[in-house]
Every structure is written in structure tokens, then in C-alpha cells.
Amino acid sequence: MDNQYLLLTPGPLSTSRTVREAMLKDWCTWDDEYNKGIVEVIREQLVELATGVEGYTSVLMQGSGTASVEATIGTVVPANAKLLVVNNGAYGERIGQIAHYLNIAHTIIELGEVAQPSAEQVAEILDSDASITHVAMVHCETTTGMLNPVEAVCDVVKSRNKIMILDAMSSFGGIPLDIGKLGIDFMISSANKCIQGVPGFGFVIAKQTELEKCAGRARSLSLDLYDQWLCMEKNHGKWRFTSPTHTVRAFHQALQELQDEGGVEARYQRYASNQLILVAGMEKLGFKCLLDKSLHSPIITSFYSPEADEYDFKKFYNLLKEKGFVIYPGKVSNADCFRIGNIGDVHNEDMHRLIDAIEASMYWA
């Protein structure tokens, strides 16, 4: 069955028919065909996508992307350590919430939702507080669509010998990034983002030497990142607890389709051109971007809501849905806006069709 509409969100997103069809077979979680033939292949391919630098490994975790973030924070940061959280949106804020729930000592750089962090700010805090051992930041903050300066921040963090944790949930696989060259110790992402799989698990790509230090640190049984990795290492891809088999098989197919497209660089070019078509078309219709274009990512874009009194997002949303497009409400606390994503099985011609549908749905104009 084909999709009834395009999901123009930061994930879950529209997937290909062949990715969905990959879920039509059942799998035994003890079988080598599944563990060695699918899970281990995925783990190797993820590392290859992430870096050409030796010494990295990967581990898959059941649950949402947030579960993998919590598994990482809760396993990687020791009891006597302190975490610096860079917060310029809902997902940076969520890392701070995780640290609070887990009673992890932490400091938060509160930037608001439309400001980009600077390496100088991070450096100043690290230099003024020697107790900070770990730094966590979101790469693409989909609250607004902002792309944070990962290279500059990593330079500061690694030059001070701190552990760098990057939430690359909505960017990994869609934006070229070599985590080994940047010195990133732990990078977190999810199946249902730029690799264009379906929801059900996340994954962490880590420096193996740092992950090996994490034995016994975890604050949760099911979210013990180290123990999950050790089980997969010893048992050739076996998950500690029930594996989301259908989702994993779909992801295996999605990785193949990423390769067939030409890899991360080719996908990045498609996403970037989608986003440029979107912004140009929306501006022609009179919409204004929330962020300066220099801060945009190729993932999702926030637009100010029309100022017309009769404008109602839900009505606009439903009119677009009837025409085959689903967009996202805003998530910025001090601005009335909405968001449109352009990742997933979405192509340039789809963005042109979207602009036509938006023009036809502007009942307030």
C-alpha cells in the first residue's frame, strides 16, 4: 500500500515502499540469519557511515531516540562526574531533564530557542569549572531547524580533554559528518530519521575505549548501554531483551537504499535542495522564516504563522492533509510558528507540489 500523504516532519517520516515491505517477514531473535546477517551488518555499516577513523563501535537500543539519549547519559557519565548541557531547544532541554531525573551533576547553557551556541561560551564555562567532565549538545535542533556549530564546539571540548556526546538524532545519515575526525566520543541517532527507516530503536556510535570504561555505571537495567553492547559483542548481534525485529529488518533495507542513492553526500544534496525549494516557494507566498538563513539546516524549517486574524493552524493543517501533505506545529515558546520538514522519501518535485498545495490552502489570503 502506498502512503496516503507525505510526512513533512523531522521523523517519523515518509518511507519507501520497499522499506515497508521489508517488514513483512517474521524473524527469530536467536537465529544467526537475523543476528549475524542483519544486526551485525547494520552495526558495521553504521560505523562506516560515521567515520573512517579506527576504534569506533556501535550498539543498538530498543525504544525511541530519547531512550538512546537517556541510555547514553545514564551509562556514560560516572557518579562523580559533571555534565555540561548546551540547550537551545526542546531536545537540548530534554538532555538536561534526563540529567535531573538521574541525579547527575550538571550545568546548562541556557540560550533560548533562536540563538546558536558559540565555542567561546563553551570554552568559558569549561575553563571556569574544572569539575565538568562531559559535554552534550544537539547537532540539529529540530525545535527550530537550527544547525549547531559542531566542529567549533568539538574543538573546544576535545582540546580540554572532555568527553563529547552528540545528539545527532535528526542529522546523522543526512549531513556529512566524520565523528572520528571531530573526536566525538558518543554519537546518538535513531532509525526513523535521515536513514529513512521506521520507529522502534535508536543507536549509539562510540569510541570503544570510552565505552569499555562504562561497565557498572548504568543507572537503569534496560538502558544499560555498556551491557547491551557487551551482549551484542559476545553473542554476534544478540540483543539482551526482545529485539524489534521488523523495525531492524526495515532499517537494513533503508541502509541499502542510502547506499544505492549515493551515500550521505547524495542524500544531503537532495535534502538541501528540497529545503531551498521550500524556503524560496514559501517566501514567494509571503511566509517568513523564523531563523536567519545562515542558521538553517537541510532537515526542517520554521515559518512564522500568518498574522491574519482568521488564520488557524489546525484548519490550515487539515486542508494540506486533504491534499496529501502533513506538516508540523511550532515548538517555539515565544513565537507563533509552524514547521515543515523535507527529509525522508521526499524529492524536489514533492516540494514543488507542496508549494502549490499551500498556495491553494491559504484560505485567509
Buried (B, 14 or more C-beta within 10 A) or exposed (E): EEBEEBBBBBBBBBBBEEBBEBBEEEBEBEEEEBBBEBBBBBBEBBBBBBBEBEEBBBBBBBBBBBBBBBBBBBBBBBEEBBBBBBBBBBBBBBBBBBBEEBEBBBBBBEBEBBBBBBBEBBBEBBEEEEEBBBBBBBBBBBBBBBBBBBEBBBBBBBEBEBBBBBBBBBBBBBBEBEBBEBBBBBBBBBBBBBBBBBBBBBBBBBBBEBBEBBEEBBBEEBBBBBBBBBBBBEBEBBBBEEBBBBBBBBBBBBBBBBBEBEBBEEBBBBBBBBBBBBBEBBEEBEBEBBBEEEBBBBBBBBBBBBEEEEBBBEEBBEBBBEBBBBBBEBBBEEBEBBBBBBBBBBBBEBBBBBBEBBBEBBEEE
